[in-house]
Amino acid sequence: MEQKLYALPKGWEWKKLSSLAELSRKSIQPLEGRSYNYIGLEHIESGTGKLIDFSATDGGNILSTKIEFSKEMVLYGKLRPYLNKVYVAEMDGVATTEILPFKCADNLFPDFLATFMRSEHFIKAVTSNCSGARMPRATTKFFKNIAYVPLPPLNEQKRIVARLDALFTRIDTAISHLQETLELSKALFASALDEEFSNLGTRRMISDIAYVKGGKRLPKEKKLRDEPTNHPYIRVADFTDNGSIEITNLKYITEEVFEKISRYTINHGDLYISIAGTIGKTGIIPKQIDGANLTENAAKLVFKEPDCIAVRYVYYFTLSQDFIEQAGIATKVVAQPKLALARLSKIQIPIPTIEKQQKVIAHLDVLSEHTRALEAATEKRIKNLTALKASLLDQAFRGKL
């Protein structure tokens, strides 16, 4: 698919990328005992062109043939180009074959090319010319025959890059401060939770107050359906971060499948918790999907005396550090072992009177609402600033900055 070209200011012109930058294909097998500046896709930060977690690597730890690059070459990550990984080399080195190195001609400023490659216009062009559906890759054909670059005079290129760098530095600083606000908001709510549940009533094991039951996987060779039936099937992917279920993308099972796993449902008065994959996400089933089937990657708590135990009180406790520590949930560990139902059953929870539980719920409901409102407003501001960066890029390469 051809790249769409828009009108440019006087003195600018569209040029084929292949006429401005040579694609280097020189390969090398790194040697053991020699140090290399090795760059993989994981070392290039999406959207910024910064190197992350990078250090020199011994050739013995670089197992396959790599592509050589030189200082000031533009390194473009061709795998899943929507990840927007573009870096201007500050040293000589070797790169994964998933990176394409471009050597710019004298009339093309490398930082100008790299910045244009991060623009929405270029990303759309390259993603519409990828090969492979599951793991899309930018093609050499695109860069040789299709890709065009808007080319102003060299001094103008450098002015644009400097202007964008200055603006982006200010925007990134603002985003960083907003992200700190988000983290502080989460920390304050977590602190309030821990304070609320400290020294609060007699502690009892979950197995004393609730039956702990697992969900059920689909029978072999049976699949979930997109078409609604009377039987929604709740997956961990449907669990939200605010203790409920995202119902806009539910999957369903047929009546035939339901008959085989009909015992593994969850009701509005129960509490769910993910026990595999993303562990420790908890919440309450909305009334409109009461009786839905539950995935094998989650468990439910069915309370023995619902008049004495408020499910929302227990939900708030599952957000506390006390619960996290007892469950052995390492929140930042990617691959965690499955949370055993036996361990979940033995977790101790303070159980005051139902009246006191309701007071705790009322206080935390108000605090949670204020916290979510602050976080939503902050996330919206971050989103707007991110959109501003994209807009500035678009303006810059139309000669309007």
C-alpha positions in Angstrom: 0.0 0.0 0.0 1.4 3.4 -1.0 2.3 6.0 1.6 -0.1 8.9 1.6 1.8 12.2 1.0 0.5 15.6 2.1 1.3 19.1 0.9 4.6 20.5 2.1 5.8 24.1 2.6 7.9 25.9 0.0 11.4 24.6 -0.1 10.5 21.2 1.2 10.0 18.1 -0.9 9.1 14.4 -0.5 12.0 12.1 -1.1 12.2 8.4 -1.3 13.8 7.1 1.9 16.1 4.8 -0.2 17.5 7.9 -1.9 18.4 9.5 1.4 19.5 6.6 3.6 21.3 3.4 2.8 20.1 0.3 4.5 23.1 -1.6 5.9 23.0 -5.4 5.8 26.6 -6.3 7.0 26.4 -9.2 9.3 28.9 -10.6 11.9 29.2 -13.5 14.3 30.5 -11.9 17.6 33.6 -13.6 19.0 33.9 -14.9 22.6 36.3 -12.8 24.7 35.6 -9.6 22.8 33.2 -6.9 24.1 30.5 -5.6 21.9 27.9 -2.8 22.1 25.0 -5.2 21.5 21.5 -3.6 21.0 18.3 -5.7 21.0 14.8 -4.5 20.7 14.5 -4.7 24.4 17.1 -2.0 24.8 15.2 0.7 22.8 12.4 2.4 24.7 9.2 2.7 22.8 8.5 6.2 21.4 11.5 8.0 22.9 14.5 6.5 21.2 16.3 6.1 24.5 18.5 3.1 25.5 17.4 1.2 28.5 19.1 -1.5 30.6 22.0 -1.4 28.1 25.6 -2.4 28.8 28.5 -3.9 26.8 28.2 -7.6 26.1 30.8 -10.4 25.7 30.6 -12.0 22.3 30.3 -15.4 23.9 26.9 -14.4 25.2 25.7 -13.3 21.7 24.6 -16.6 20.3 23.7 -15.9 16.6 24.7 -13.7 13.7 24.1 -10.0 14.2 24.0 -6.8 12.1 26.8 -4.3 12.4 26.0 -0.6 12.8 28.1 2.6 13.1 27.7 5.7 15.1 24.9 8.1 13.9 23.1 5.3 12.0 19.4 5.2 12.6 18.4 1.9 14.1 14.8 0.9 13.3 13.0 -2.0 15.0 11.1 -3.8 12.3 9.3 -6.4 14.5 5.9 -5.1 15.5 6.7 -1.5 14.3 3.8 -0.1 16.2 6.0 -0.5 19.3 7.9 2.6 17.8 11.5 1.6 18.6 13.9 3.9 16.8 17.3 4.9 18.0 20.2 7.0 16.7 23.4 5.1 17.5 25.8 6.9 19.8 28.5 4.3 19.2 29.5 1.5 16.9 28.1 -1.9 17.7 26.0 -4.9 16.6 22.3 -5.3 16.7 19.7 -8.1 16.5 18.5 -8.9 12.9 15.1 -7.5 14.0 16.7 -4.0 13.7 17.4 -2.2 10.4 20.4 0.2 10.4 20.2 3.2 8.1 23.1 5.4 7.1 21.9 8.9 6.3 23.2 10.9 3.3 24.8 14.3 4.1 21.5 16.2 3.4 19.5 14.1 6.0 20.0 14.7 9.7 19.8 11.3 11.5 17.8 12.7 14.4 15.3 14.2 11.9 14.8 10.8 10.2 14.5 9.0 13.6 11.9 11.6 14.8 9.9 11.3 11.6 10.0 7.5 11.9 8.3 7.9 15.3 5.5 10.0 13.9 2.0 8.7 13.5 2.1 9.3 9.8 5.1 7.0 9.3 3.8 4.4 11.8 0.6 4.1 9.8 2.5 3.8 6.5 4.8 1.1 7.8 2.1 -1.0 9.6 0.0 -1.1 6.5 3.0 -2.6 4.6 4.0 -5.4 7.1 4.3 -9.1 6.5 2.9 -11.6 9.0 -0.3 -11.2 11.0 0.6 -12.5 14.4 4.1 -11.0 14.5 4.0 -8.2 11.9 7.4 -7.1 10.5 8.3 -4.1 8.4 9.5 -5.2 5.0 12.6 -4.3 3.1 10.4 -3.6 0.1 8.6 -0.9 2.0 11.8 0.9 2.9 13.3 0.5 -0.6 10.2 1.3 -2.8 7.4 2.8 -0.7 8.7 4.9 2.2 9.0 8.7 1.6 10.4 11.3 3.9 9.6 15.1 4.0 12.8 16.8 3.4 13.4 20.5 4.4 16.9 22.1 4.2 19.4 20.7 6.6 19.4 23.7 9.0 15.6 23.5 9.2 15.8 19.8 10.0 18.1 20.5 12.9 15.9 23.4 14.1 12.8 21.2 14.1 14.6 18.4 16.1 15.9 20.9 18.7 12.4 22.5 19.0 10.8 19.1 19.5 13.4 18.0 22.0 12.8 21.2 24.1 9.0 20.8 23.9 9.1 17.0 24.6 11.4 17.5 27.6 8.8 19.9 29.2 5.9 17.5 28.4 7.8 14.4 29.7 8.6 16.3 32.9 4.9 17.1 33.3 4.0 13.4 32.6 6.6 12.2 35.1 5.1 14.5 37.8 1.6 13.2 37.0 2.8 9.6 37.2 4.3 10.4 40.6 0.8 11.7 41.7 -0.7 8.4 40.6 1.8 6.4 42.6 1.2 8.6 45.7 -2.5 8.3 45.4 -2.2 4.5 45.3 0.2 4.5 48.2 -2.1 6.7 50.3 -5.1 4.4 49.7 -3.0 1.4 50.5 -1.9 3.0 53.8 -5.5 3.8 54.7 -6.5 0.2 54.0 -3.8 -1.1 56.3 -4.7 1.3 59.0 -8.4 0.4 58.8 -7.7 -3.3 59.2 -5.1 -3.1 62.0 -6.2 -4.3 65.4 -9.8 -4.7 64.2 -11.7 -7.6 65.8 -10.9 -11.3 66.3 -9.1 -12.9 63.4 -10.5 -15.9 61.8 -9.4 -18.1 58.9 -11.2 -17.7 55.6 -12.2 -21.4 55.8 -14.1 -20.6 59.0 -16.3 -18.0 57.3 -16.5 -19.2 53.7 -16.3 -22.2 51.5 -13.3 -21.8 49.1 -14.1 -23.3 45.7 -12.3 -23.3 42.4 -13.6 -22.6 38.9 -13.6 -25.1 36.0 -11.9 -25.2 32.6 -13.9 -26.0 29.5 -14.2 -29.6 28.5 -11.6 -30.8 26.0 -11.9 -29.4 22.5 -14.8 -27.0 23.5 -14.4 -23.3 22.8 -15.8 -20.1 24.1 -18.3 -18.2 21.9 -18.6 -14.5 21.1 -22.4 -14.9 20.5 -24.3 -14.3 23.8 -26.1 -17.3 25.4 -27.7 -17.7 28.8 -24.3 -18.7 30.2 -21.4 -16.2 30.4 -18.0 -17.6 31.2 -15.9 -15.3 33.4 -12.1 -15.2 32.6 -9.3 -13.5 34.6 -9.1 -11.1 31.6 -12.6 -9.9 32.5 -11.5 -8.9 36.1 -11.2 -5.1 36.4 -8.9 -3.2 38.7 -11.8 -1.8 40.7 -13.3 -5.1 42.0 -15.9 -5.9 39.3 -16.2 -7.5 35.9 -15.8 -5.9 32.5 -19.0 -7.1 30.7 -18.5 -5.5 27.3 -16.3 -8.3 26.0 -17.7 -11.4 27.7 -17.4 -14.9 26.3 -20.1 -17.5 26.5 -20.7 -21.3 26.5 -23.4 -23.3 25.0 -26.1 -25.1 26.9 -24.3 -28.4 26.2 -21.1 -27.2 27.8 -23.0 -25.7 30.7 -24.6 -29.0 31.5 -21.1 -30.4 32.0 -19.7 -27.6 34.2 -22.9 -26.3 35.8 -21.6 -26.8 39.3 -18.8 -24.2 38.7 -20.8 -20.9 38.8 -20.4 -17.8 40.9 -23.1 -15.6 42.3 -23.4 -11.9 43.3 -22.9 -12.6 47.0 -19.6 -14.4 46.4 -16.1 -13.0 46.2 -13.8 -14.0 43.4 -10.0 -14.1 43.3 -7.6 -14.9 40.5 -5.2 -17.8 41.5 -3.2 -18.2 38.3 -1.6 -15.9 35.7 -2.4 -12.5 37.2 -2.7 -13.6 40.8 -4.7 -11.8 43.5 -7.3 -9.8 41.5 -10.4 -9.8 43.5 -14.0 -8.5 43.3 -17.7 -9.1 43.3 -19.8 -10.4 40.4 -22.3 -7.8 39.1 -26.0 -8.7 39.5 -26.6 -8.8 35.8 -24.3 -11.8 35.4 -25.2 -13.6 38.6 -24.7 -17.3 38.1 -22.0 -17.0 35.4 -19.5 -19.8 35.0 -16.0 -19.2 36.5 -12.6 -20.0 35.0 -10.3 -22.6 36.5 -7.8 -19.7 37.0 -9.9 -18.2 39.7 -11.6 -19.2 43.0 -14.7 -18.0 44.8 -15.5 -17.5 48.5 -19.1 -18.6 49.3 -19.8 -17.1 52.7 -21.3 -19.5 55.3 -23.2 -16.8 57.2 -23.8 -13.9 54.8 -25.8 -12.0 57.4 -22.7 -11.8 59.6 -20.1 -11.2 56.8 -20.3 -8.3 54.4 -18.7 -9.4 51.1 -17.5 -5.9 50.3 -15.7 -5.8 53.7 -13.8 -8.9 52.7 -13.1 -7.5 49.3 -11.4 -4.5 50.8 -9.4 -6.7 53.0 -8.1 -8.6 50.0 -6.6 -5.3 48.8 -4.6 -4.8 52.0 -0.9 -5.6 52.5 -1.9 -8.0 55.2 -3.8 -10.2 52.7 -1.1 -9.9 50.0 1.6 -11.1 52.5 -0.5 -14.0 53.8 -1.3 -15.1 50.2 2.4 -14.9 49.2 1.6 -12.7 46.3 4.7 -11.0 44.9 2.9 -8.2 43.0 5.9 -7.5 40.7 6.9 -11.0 39.9 5.9 -12.0 36.3 5.9 -15.8 36.7 4.2 -16.7 40.0 3.2 -20.1 41.2 -0.5 -20.8 41.3 -2.2 -19.7 44.6 -3.3 -22.9 46.2 -6.9 -23.1 47.6 -5.5 -24.6 50.8 -3.3 -21.5 51.3 -6.1 -19.2 50.5 -8.3 -21.0 53.0 -5.8 -20.5 55.8 -5.5 -16.7 55.4 -6.6 -14.9 58.6 -9.0 -11.9 58.4 -10.2 -9.7 61.3 -13.9 -10.1 61.7 -15.6 -7.4 63.8 -19.4 -7.0 64.2 -21.4 -6.6 61.1 -22.1 -3.0 62.2 -18.4 -2.3 62.3 -17.9 -3.9 59.0 -20.4 -1.6 57.4 -18.7 1.5 58.9 -15.4 0.3 57.4 -17.1 -0.2 54.0 -18.7 3.3 54.2 -15.4 4.9 55.0 -13.4 3.0 52.3 -16.1 3.5 49.7 -15.8 7.3 50.1 -12.0 7.1 50.1 -12.0 4.8 47.1 -14.3 7.0 45.1 -12.1 10.1 45.7 -9.0 8.1 44.9 -10.5 6.8 41.6 -11.7 10.3 40.6 -8.2 11.7 41.2 -6.6 8.9 39.3 -9.0 9.2 36.4 -8.4 12.9 36.1 -4.6 12.4 36.3 -4.7 9.6 33.7 -6.7 11.8 31.4 -4.1 14.6 31.7 -1.3 12.1 30.9 -3.3 10.9 27.9 -3.8 14.5 26.7 -0.1 15.3 27.1 0.8 12.1 25.1 -1.7 13.1 22.4 -0.1 16.6 22.4 3.3 15.0 21.6 1.8 13.2 18.6 0.1 16.4 17.4 3.4 18.3 17.7 5.2 15.6 15.6 2.5 15.9 13.0 2.8 19.7 12.9 6.6 19.6 12.8 6.7 17.4 9.6 4.1 19.6 7.9 6.3 22.7 8.4 3.9 24.2 11.1 6.2 24.2 14.1 
